[in-house]
Amino acid sequence: MPGNPYAEPPPPPLPGAVPVHVHGPGPGYGYGYGPDGSVGYWDGPGASNGVGTAALVCGIVALVLSVACFGAFLGFFVGIAALVCGILGLRASNRGRATNRGQALAGIWTGAISMVISAVVAAAFVGLAFYSEDFDEDYEDVAIAETYGSTVEYDNGVRVTLSTPERFEPSPSADGYTPGDDAYRMTVTLENGSGEPLDLSEFELYAYAGPRGIEVDEIYHGALGTGFGDRVAEGGETEAEVAFSVPPNRDDLEIEFLPDWSYEYIYWEIDLESGQAPEASSDTGP
């Protein structure tokens, strides 16, 4: 019989009454009376799974927020809530007051993982913001001559010259050429006065045409598009012939060149009909 074996036995039920199994308000087990006056017993409070469920929900929400740039900050704190609720839910399960131990553990794991991801994403976002600010502060426009054939010089002595574009008829089999487009070729000359070898294995060269700046395809055929080679010795010079397939009725062409990722881009923007460059600039710091 549950309860104290030395306690006074309960009074007999009322005539015709049906025993009722009732839950009491406190811990332990004991006897009580049903609504109709019948005698019954209660076996303690039922399971309380709310905290474990909250841990799982918070953990899922935190994971979703953690991969969002602006939600990563909020995801970190939601992850903390999931971790705390999961620990409380696990304690309740260990004491027999909850039955959703799995949900509590899932809340702990998802909360911890989301906190780590949120911290990494937030740190990357803040770092990118500082980098962009430094880039804007270091950016310096340098005016150059209005015609192609002019030279842009970086602060470390590397000099880049772009020749005047020449219109030509490429082979119909040339890769990157679209029949009906206007084809222009030009030469990029690079002089290395930096005092050390220059790595050109990751140089970049792009062209954009028209007022909306649509990127145009580079033409590869024969010597066109073969690049500079991987390295230029100190004091050395190299050049590469490039060509682009420009859609018809495009008067403006912008050329962007980057020796490697330790340098800033050089920009040339010209009128194809006149060969003049109304705007041409570069970031001179390597």
Disulfide bonds with the S-S distance in Angstrom:
none
